[in-house]
């Protein structure tokens, strides 16, 4: 079963952060993301890694 992918706005809402914060997290490697065409997607496992790292 393929991993669930989230959009940047969805993940911003999950973490309660702004788009600029999410862009900074992606550029510094705090959260993994990749591009599909012109759009960025964040895998569910990357979200879990951030949650586990914050605990």
mmJSON file of the N, C-alpha and C atoms, coordinates in Angstrom:
{"data_MODEL":{"atom_site":{
"group_PDB":["ATOM","ATOM","ATOM","ATOM","ATOM","ATOM","ATOM","ATOM","ATOM","ATOM","ATOM","ATOM","ATOM","ATOM","ATOM","ATOM","ATOM","ATOM","ATOM","ATOM","ATOM","ATOM","ATOM","ATOM","ATOM","ATOM","ATOM","ATOM","ATOM","ATOM","ATOM","ATOM","ATOM","ATOM","ATOM","ATOM","ATOM","ATOM","ATOM","ATOM","ATOM","ATOM","ATOM","ATOM","ATOM","ATOM","ATOM","ATOM","ATOM","ATOM","ATOM","ATOM","ATOM","ATOM","ATOM","ATOM","ATOM","ATOM","ATOM","ATOM","ATOM","ATOM","ATOM","ATOM","ATOM","ATOM","ATOM","ATOM","ATOM","ATOM","ATOM","ATOM","ATOM","ATOM","ATOM","ATOM","ATOM","ATOM","ATOM","ATOM","ATOM","ATOM","ATOM","ATOM","ATOM","ATOM","ATOM","ATOM","ATOM","ATOM","ATOM","ATOM","ATOM","ATOM","ATOM","ATOM","ATOM","ATOM","ATOM","ATOM","ATOM","ATOM","ATOM","ATOM","ATOM","ATOM","ATOM","ATOM","ATOM","ATOM","ATOM","ATOM","ATOM","ATOM","ATOM","ATOM","ATOM","ATOM","ATOM","ATOM","ATOM","ATOM","ATOM","ATOM","ATOM","ATOM","ATOM","ATOM","ATOM","ATOM","ATOM","ATOM","ATOM","ATOM","ATOM","ATOM","ATOM","ATOM","ATOM","ATOM","ATOM","ATOM","ATOM","ATOM","ATOM","ATOM","ATOM","ATOM","ATOM","ATOM","ATOM","ATOM","ATOM","ATOM","ATOM","ATOM","ATOM","ATOM","ATOM","ATOM","ATOM","ATOM","ATOM","ATOM","ATOM"],
"id":[1,2,3,4,5,6,7,8,9,10,11,12,13,14,15,16,17,18,19,20,21,22,23,24,25,26,27,28,29,30,31,32,33,34,35,36,37,38,39,40,41,42,43,44,45,46,47,48,49,50,51,52,53,54,55,56,57,58,59,60,61,62,63,64,65,66,67,68,69,70,71,72,73,74,75,76,77,78,79,80,81,82,83,84,85,86,87,88,89,90,91,92,93,94,95,96,97,98,99,100,101,102,103,104,105,106,107,108,109,110,111,112,113,114,115,116,117,118,119,120,121,122,123,124,125,126,127,128,129,130,131,132,133,134,135,136,137,138,139,140,141,142,143,144,145,146,147,148,149,150,151,152,153,154,155,156,157,158,159,160,161,162,163,164,165],
"type_symbol":["N","C","C","N","C","C","N","C","C","N","C","C","N","C","C","N","C","C","N","C","C","N","C","C","N","C","C","N","C","C","N","C","C","N","C","C","N","C","C","N","C","C","N","C","C","N","C","C","N","C","C","N","C","C","N","C","C","N","C","C","N","C","C","N","C","C","N","C","C","N","C","C","N","C","C","N","C","C","N","C","C","N","C","C","N","C","C","N","C","C","N","C","C","N","C","C","N","C","C","N","C","C","N","C","C","N","C","C","N","C","C","N","C","C","N","C","C","N","C","C","N","C","C","N","C","C","N","C","C","N","C","C","N","C","C","N","C","C","N","C","C","N","C","C","N","C","C","N","C","C","N","C","C","N","C","C","N","C","C","N","C","C","N","C","C"],
"label_atom_id":["N","CA","C","N","CA","C","N","CA","C","N","CA","C","N","CA","C","N","CA","C","N","CA","C","N","CA","C","N","CA","C","N","CA","C","N","CA","C","N","CA","C","N","CA","C","N","CA","C","N","CA","C","N","CA","C","N","CA","C","N","CA","C","N","CA","C","N","CA","C","N","CA","C","N","CA","C","N","CA","C","N","CA","C","N","CA","C","N","CA","C","N","CA","C","N","CA","C","N","CA","C","N","CA","C","N","CA","C","N","CA","C","N","CA","C","N","CA","C","N","CA","C","N","CA","C","N","CA","C","N","CA","C","N","CA","C","N","CA","C","N","CA","C","N","CA","C","N","CA","C","N","CA","C","N","CA","C","N","CA","C","N","CA","C","N","CA","C","N","CA","C","N","CA","C","N","CA","C","N","CA","C","N","CA","C","N","CA","C","N","CA","C"],
"label_alt_id":[null,null,null,null,null,null,null,null,null,null,null,null,null,null,null,null,null,null,null,null,null,null,null,null,null,null,null,null,null,null,null,null,null,null,null,null,null,null,null,null,null,null,null,null,null,null,null,null,null,null,null,null,null,null,null,null,null,null,null,null,null,null,null,null,null,null,null,null,null,null,null,null,null,null,null,null,null,null,null,null,null,null,null,null,null,null,null,null,null,null,null,null,null,null,null,null,null,null,null,null,null,null,null,null,null,null,null,null,null,null,null,null,null,null,null,null,null,null,null,null,null,null,null,null,null,null,null,null,null,null,null,null,null,null,null,null,null,null,null,null,null,null,null,null,null,null,null,null,null,null,null,null,null,null,null,null,null,null,null,null,null,null,null,null,null],
"label_comp_id":["UNK","UNK","UNK","UNK","UNK","UNK","UNK","UNK","UNK","UNK","UNK","UNK","UNK","UNK","UNK","UNK","UNK","UNK","UNK","UNK","UNK","UNK","UNK","UNK","UNK","UNK","UNK","UNK","UNK","UNK","UNK","UNK","UNK","UNK","UNK","UNK","UNK","UNK","UNK","UNK","UNK","UNK","UNK","UNK","UNK","UNK","UNK","UNK","UNK","UNK","UNK","UNK","UNK","UNK","UNK","UNK","UNK","UNK","UNK","UNK","UNK","UNK","UNK","UNK","UNK","UNK","UNK","UNK","UNK","UNK","UNK","UNK","UNK","UNK","UNK","UNK","UNK","UNK","UNK","UNK","UNK","UNK","UNK","UNK","UNK","UNK","UNK","UNK","UNK","UNK","UNK","UNK","UNK","UNK","UNK","UNK","UNK","UNK","UNK","UNK","UNK","UNK","UNK","UNK","UNK","UNK","UNK","UNK","UNK","UNK","UNK","UNK","UNK","UNK","UNK","UNK","UNK","UNK","UNK","UNK","UNK","UNK","UNK","UNK","UNK","UNK","UNK","UNK","UNK","UNK","UNK","UNK","UNK","UNK","UNK","UNK","UNK","UNK","UNK","UNK","UNK","UNK","UNK","UNK","UNK","UNK","UNK","UNK","UNK","UNK","UNK","UNK","UNK","UNK","UNK","UNK","UNK","UNK","UNK","UNK","UNK","UNK","UNK","UNK","UNK"],
"label_asym_id":["A","A","A","A","A","A","A","A","A","A","A","A","A","A","A","A","A","A","A","A","A","A","A","A","A","A","A","A","A","A","A","A","A","A","A","A","A","A","A","A","A","A","A","A","A","A","A","A","A","A","A","A","A","A","A","A","A","A","A","A","A","A","A","A","A","A","A","A","A","A","A","A","A","A","A","A","A","A","A","A","A","A","A","A","A","A","A","A","A","A","A","A","A","A","A","A","A","A","A","A","A","A","A","A","A","A","A","A","A","A","A","A","A","A","A","A","A","A","A","A","A","A","A","A","A","A","A","A","A","A","A","A","A","A","A","A","A","A","A","A","A","A","A","A","A","A","A","A","A","A","A","A","A","A","A","A","A","A","A","A","A","A","A","A","A"],
"label_entity_id":["1","1","1","1","1","1","1","1","1","1","1","1","1","1","1","1","1","1","1","1","1","1","1","1","1","1","1","1","1","1","1","1","1","1","1","1","1","1","1","1","1","1","1","1","1","1","1","1","1","1","1","1","1","1","1","1","1","1","1","1","1","1","1","1","1","1","1","1","1","1","1","1","1","1","1","1","1","1","1","1","1","1","1","1","1","1","1","1","1","1","1","1","1","1","1","1","1","1","1","1","1","1","1","1","1","1","1","1","1","1","1","1","1","1","1","1","1","1","1","1","1","1","1","1","1","1","1","1","1","1","1","1","1","1","1","1","1","1","1","1","1","1","1","1","1","1","1","1","1","1","1","1","1","1","1","1","1","1","1","1","1","1","1","1","1"],
"label_seq_id":[1,1,1,2,2,2,3,3,3,4,4,4,5,5,5,6,6,6,7,7,7,8,8,8,9,9,9,10,10,10,11,11,11,12,12,12,13,13,13,14,14,14,15,15,15,16,16,16,17,17,17,18,18,18,19,19,19,20,20,20,21,21,21,22,22,22,23,23,23,24,24,24,25,25,25,26,26,26,27,27,27,28,28,28,29,29,29,30,30,30,31,31,31,32,32,32,33,33,33,34,34,34,35,35,35,36,36,36,37,37,37,38,38,38,39,39,39,40,40,40,41,41,41,42,42,42,43,43,43,44,44,44,45,45,45,46,46,46,47,47,47,48,48,48,49,49,49,50,50,50,51,51,51,52,52,52,53,53,53,54,54,54,55,55,55],
"pdbx_PDB_ins_code":[null,null,null,null,null,null,null,null,null,null,null,null,null,null,null,null,null,null,null,null,null,null,null,null,null,null,null,null,null,null,null,null,null,null,null,null,null,null,null,null,null,null,null,null,null,null,null,null,null,null,null,null,null,null,null,null,null,null,null,null,null,null,null,null,null,null,null,null,null,null,null,null,null,null,null,null,null,null,null,null,null,null,null,null,null,null,null,null,null,null,null,null,null,null,null,null,null,null,null,null,null,null,null,null,null,null,null,null,null,null,null,null,null,null,null,null,null,null,null,null,null,null,null,null,null,null,null,null,null,null,null,null,null,null,null,null,null,null,null,null,null,null,null,null,null,null,null,null,null,null,null,null,null,null,null,null,null,null,null,null,null,null,null,null,null],
"Cartn_x":[0.853,0.0,0.897,0.671,1.516,1.368,2.435,2.425,1.571,0.854,0.018,0.916,0.566,1.302,0.428,1.055,0.332,0.874,0.017,0.44,1.066,1.778,2.395,1.33,0.224,-0.796,-1.383,-1.553,-2.077,-1.12,0.172,1.16,1.307,1.206,1.226,0.103,-1.07,-2.214,-1.985,-1.424,-1.155,-0.25,0.8,1.784,1.482,0.506,0.164,1.26,1.902,2.973,2.61,3.312,3.061,3.744,3.357,3.967,5.463,5.849,7.269,8.079,7.5,8.172,8.336,7.294,7.364,8.409,8.475,9.488,10.881,11.074,12.371,12.688,11.71,11.928,12.342,11.703,12.032,13.429,13.78,15.088,16.234,15.987,17.043,17.083,16.106,16.087,15.391,14.726,13.989,12.854,12.262,11.216,11.498,11.381,11.627,10.435,10.738,9.69,10.265,9.4,9.849,8.823,9.243,8.368,7.741,6.475,5.758,5.319,5.97,5.724,6.201,5.315,5.657,5.252,4.651,4.108,4.912,5.05,5.778,4.835,5.31,4.539,5.412,4.761,5.45,4.88,5.735,5.238,4.871,3.94,3.479,4.632,5.583,6.721,7.576,7.673,8.446,7.765,6.441,5.678,5.908,5.866,6.083,7.494,8.471,9.853,9.965,9.281,9.288,8.621,7.499,6.781,7.647,8.251,9.108,10.336,10.873,12.044,11.731,10.491,10.085,9.77,9.565,9.181,10.35],
"Cartn_y":[-1.182,0.0,1.243,2.173,3.369,4.26,4.959,5.859,7.091,7.565,8.756,9.984,10.857,12.092,13.28,14.302,15.505,16.722,17.713,18.974,19.846,20.865,21.795,22.464,22.981,23.591,22.612,21.352,20.361,20.184,20.094,19.882,21.148,22.307,23.562,23.569,23.134,23.09,22.073,20.92,19.886,20.405,21.139,21.614,23.015,23.687,25.039,26.048,25.893,26.805,27.48,28.564,29.29,28.582,28.983,28.427,28.739,29.939,30.302,29.433,29.092,28.185,26.808,26.315,25.003,24.997,26.069,26.167,26.126,26.82,26.795,25.392,24.704,23.332,22.423,22.585,21.751,22.074,23.347,23.735,23.356,23.317,22.947,21.446,20.718,19.272,18.811,19.723,19.306,18.351,18.549,17.651,17.31,16.035,15.582,15.921,16.268,16.51,16.234,16.139,15.96,16.582,16.771,17.413,16.376,16.588,15.858,16.947,17.015,18.124,19.407,20.383,21.669,21.743,20.675,20.717,19.856,20.356,19.658,18.767,17.579,16.639,16.172,15.898,15.451,14.095,13.059,11.729,11.636,10.764,10.569,10.195,9.403,8.992,10.196,11.212,12.409,13.188,13.226,13.895,13.165,11.837,11.043,11.243,11.376,11.622,12.931,13.971,15.253,15.124,14.433,14.222,13.435,12.367,11.541,12.302,13.155,13.945,15.033,15.503,16.578,16.075,14.773,14.217,14.079],
"Cartn_z":[0.0,0.0,0.0,-0.92,-1.004,0.234,0.535,1.686,1.385,2.384,2.226,2.1,1.172,0.94,1.303,1.854,2.276,1.541,1.357,0.756,1.843,1.414,2.368,3.248,2.68,3.558,4.582,4.204,5.149,6.326,6.036,7.099,7.948,7.331,8.098,9.127,8.701,9.618,10.736,10.398,11.414,12.524,12.132,13.099,13.621,13.019,13.459,13.158,11.998,11.601,10.278,9.987,8.736,7.569,6.385,5.171,5.136,5.543,5.526,6.489,7.631,8.559,7.928,7.261,6.625,5.513,4.739,3.681,4.302,5.412,6.105,6.606,7.184,7.659,6.509,5.348,4.192,3.67,3.617,3.071,4.005,5.315,6.258,6.536,6.017,6.207,7.474,8.174,9.379,9.029,7.832,7.364,5.895,5.584,4.208,3.328,2.087,1.099,-0.278,-1.252,-2.629,-3.557,-4.795,-5.777,-6.695,-6.969,-8.016,-8.985,-10.125,-11.038,-10.387,-10.281,-9.666,-8.193,-7.679,-6.314,-5.346,-4.129,-3.099,-2.298,-1.954,-1.128,0.033,1.146,2.349,2.73,2.786,3.132,4.614,4.907,6.283,7.212,6.718,7.546,7.952,7.092,7.436,8.556,8.525,9.589,10.91,10.867,12.072,12.621,11.737,12.175,12.946,12.491,13.174,14.543,14.583,15.846,16.828,16.354,17.233,17.715,16.854,17.226,18.219,18.213,19.118,20.519,20.654,21.962,22.9],
"occupancy":[1.0,1.0,1.0,1.0,1.0,1.0,1.0,1.0,1.0,1.0,1.0,1.0,1.0,1.0,1.0,1.0,1.0,1.0,1.0,1.0,1.0,1.0,1.0,1.0,1.0,1.0,1.0,1.0,1.0,1.0,1.0,1.0,1.0,1.0,1.0,1.0,1.0,1.0,1.0,1.0,1.0,1.0,1.0,1.0,1.0,1.0,1.0,1.0,1.0,1.0,1.0,1.0,1.0,1.0,1.0,1.0,1.0,1.0,1.0,1.0,1.0,1.0,1.0,1.0,1.0,1.0,1.0,1.0,1.0,1.0,1.0,1.0,1.0,1.0,1.0,1.0,1.0,1.0,1.0,1.0,1.0,1.0,1.0,1.0,1.0,1.0,1.0,1.0,1.0,1.0,1.0,1.0,1.0,1.0,1.0,1.0,1.0,1.0,1.0,1.0,1.0,1.0,1.0,1.0,1.0,1.0,1.0,1.0,1.0,1.0,1.0,1.0,1.0,1.0,1.0,1.0,1.0,1.0,1.0,1.0,1.0,1.0,1.0,1.0,1.0,1.0,1.0,1.0,1.0,1.0,1.0,1.0,1.0,1.0,1.0,1.0,1.0,1.0,1.0,1.0,1.0,1.0,1.0,1.0,1.0,1.0,1.0,1.0,1.0,1.0,1.0,1.0,1.0,1.0,1.0,1.0,1.0,1.0,1.0,1.0,1.0,1.0,1.0,1.0,1.0],
"B_iso_or_equiv":[0.0,0.0,0.0,0.0,0.0,0.0,0.0,0.0,0.0,0.0,0.0,0.0,0.0,0.0,0.0,0.0,0.0,0.0,0.0,0.0,0.0,0.0,0.0,0.0,0.0,0.0,0.0,0.0,0.0,0.0,0.0,0.0,0.0,0.0,0.0,0.0,0.0,0.0,0.0,0.0,0.0,0.0,0.0,0.0,0.0,0.0,0.0,0.0,0.0,0.0,0.0,0.0,0.0,0.0,0.0,0.0,0.0,0.0,0.0,0.0,0.0,0.0,0.0,0.0,0.0,0.0,0.0,0.0,0.0,0.0,0.0,0.0,0.0,0.0,0.0,0.0,0.0,0.0,0.0,0.0,0.0,0.0,0.0,0.0,0.0,0.0,0.0,0.0,0.0,0.0,0.0,0.0,0.0,0.0,0.0,0.0,0.0,0.0,0.0,0.0,0.0,0.0,0.0,0.0,0.0,0.0,0.0,0.0,0.0,0.0,0.0,0.0,0.0,0.0,0.0,0.0,0.0,0.0,0.0,0.0,0.0,0.0,0.0,0.0,0.0,0.0,0.0,0.0,0.0,0.0,0.0,0.0,0.0,0.0,0.0,0.0,0.0,0.0,0.0,0.0,0.0,0.0,0.0,0.0,0.0,0.0,0.0,0.0,0.0,0.0,0.0,0.0,0.0,0.0,0.0,0.0,0.0,0.0,0.0,0.0,0.0,0.0,0.0,0.0,0.0],
"pdbx_formal_charge":[null,null,null,null,null,null,null,null,null,null,null,null,null,null,null,null,null,null,null,null,null,null,null,null,null,null,null,null,null,null,null,null,null,null,null,null,null,null,null,null,null,null,null,null,null,null,null,null,null,null,null,null,null,null,null,null,null,null,null,null,null,null,null,null,null,null,null,null,null,null,null,null,null,null,null,null,null,null,null,null,null,null,null,null,null,null,null,null,null,null,null,null,null,null,null,null,null,null,null,null,null,null,null,null,null,null,null,null,null,null,null,null,null,null,null,null,null,null,null,null,null,null,null,null,null,null,null,null,null,null,null,null,null,null,null,null,null,null,null,null,null,null,null,null,null,null,null,null,null,null,null,null,null,null,null,null,null,null,null,null,null,null,null,null,null],
"auth_seq_id":[1,1,1,2,2,2,3,3,3,4,4,4,5,5,5,6,6,6,7,7,7,8,8,8,9,9,9,10,10,10,11,11,11,12,12,12,13,13,13,14,14,14,15,15,15,16,16,16,17,17,17,18,18,18,19,19,19,20,20,20,21,21,21,22,22,22,23,23,23,24,24,24,25,25,25,26,26,26,27,27,27,28,28,28,29,29,29,30,30,30,31,31,31,32,32,32,33,33,33,34,34,34,35,35,35,36,36,36,37,37,37,38,38,38,39,39,39,40,40,40,41,41,41,42,42,42,43,43,43,44,44,44,45,45,45,46,46,46,47,47,47,48,48,48,49,49,49,50,50,50,51,51,51,52,52,52,53,53,53,54,54,54,55,55,55],
"auth_comp_id":["UNK","UNK","UNK","UNK","UNK","UNK","UNK","UNK","UNK","UNK","UNK","UNK","UNK","UNK","UNK","UNK","UNK","UNK","UNK","UNK","UNK","UNK","UNK","UNK","UNK","UNK","UNK","UNK","UNK","UNK","UNK","UNK","UNK","UNK","UNK","UNK","UNK","UNK","UNK","UNK","UNK","UNK","UNK","UNK","UNK","UNK","UNK","UNK","UNK","UNK","UNK","UNK","UNK","UNK","UNK","UNK","UNK","UNK","UNK","UNK","UNK","UNK","UNK","UNK","UNK","UNK","UNK","UNK","UNK","UNK","UNK","UNK","UNK","UNK","UNK","UNK","UNK","UNK","UNK","UNK","UNK","UNK","UNK","UNK","UNK","UNK","UNK","UNK","UNK","UNK","UNK","UNK","UNK","UNK","UNK","UNK","UNK","UNK","UNK","UNK","UNK","UNK","UNK","UNK","UNK","UNK","UNK","UNK","UNK","UNK","UNK","UNK","UNK","UNK","UNK","UNK","UNK","UNK","UNK","UNK","UNK","UNK","UNK","UNK","UNK","UNK","UNK","UNK","UNK","UNK","UNK","UNK","UNK","UNK","UNK","UNK","UNK","UNK","UNK","UNK","UNK","UNK","UNK","UNK","UNK","UNK","UNK","UNK","UNK","UNK","UNK","UNK","UNK","UNK","UNK","UNK","UNK","UNK","UNK","UNK","UNK","UNK","UNK","UNK","UNK"],
"auth_asym_id":["A","A","A","A","A","A","A","A","A","A","A","A","A","A","A","A","A","A","A","A","A","A","A","A","A","A","A","A","A","A","A","A","A","A","A","A","A","A","A","A","A","A","A","A","A","A","A","A","A","A","A","A","A","A","A","A","A","A","A","A","A","A","A","A","A","A","A","A","A","A","A","A","A","A","A","A","A","A","A","A","A","A","A","A","A","A","A","A","A","A","A","A","A","A","A","A","A","A","A","A","A","A","A","A","A","A","A","A","A","A","A","A","A","A","A","A","A","A","A","A","A","A","A","A","A","A","A","A","A","A","A","A","A","A","A","A","A","A","A","A","A","A","A","A","A","A","A","A","A","A","A","A","A","A","A","A","A","A","A","A","A","A","A","A","A"],
"auth_atom_id":["N","CA","C","N","CA","C","N","CA","C","N","CA","C","N","CA","C","N","CA","C","N","CA","C","N","CA","C","N","CA","C","N","CA","C","N","CA","C","N","CA","C","N","CA","C","N","CA","C","N","CA","C","N","CA","C","N","CA","C","N","CA","C","N","CA","C","N","CA","C","N","CA","C","N","CA","C","N","CA","C","N","CA","C","N","CA","C","N","CA","C","N","CA","C","N","CA","C","N","CA","C","N","CA","C","N","CA","C","N","CA","C","N","CA","C","N","CA","C","N","CA","C","N","CA","C","N","CA","C","N","CA","C","N","CA","C","N","CA","C","N","CA","C","N","CA","C","N","CA","C","N","CA","C","N","CA","C","N","CA","C","N","CA","C","N","CA","C","N","CA","C","N","CA","C","N","CA","C","N","CA","C","N","CA","C","N","CA","C","N","CA","C"],
"pdbx_PDB_model_num":[1,1,1,1,1,1,1,1,1,1,1,1,1,1,1,1,1,1,1,1,1,1,1,1,1,1,1,1,1,1,1,1,1,1,1,1,1,1,1,1,1,1,1,1,1,1,1,1,1,1,1,1,1,1,1,1,1,1,1,1,1,1,1,1,1,1,1,1,1,1,1,1,1,1,1,1,1,1,1,1,1,1,1,1,1,1,1,1,1,1,1,1,1,1,1,1,1,1,1,1,1,1,1,1,1,1,1,1,1,1,1,1,1,1,1,1,1,1,1,1,1,1,1,1,1,1,1,1,1,1,1,1,1,1,1,1,1,1,1,1,1,1,1,1,1,1,1,1,1,1,1,1,1,1,1,1,1,1,1,1,1,1,1,1,1]
}}}
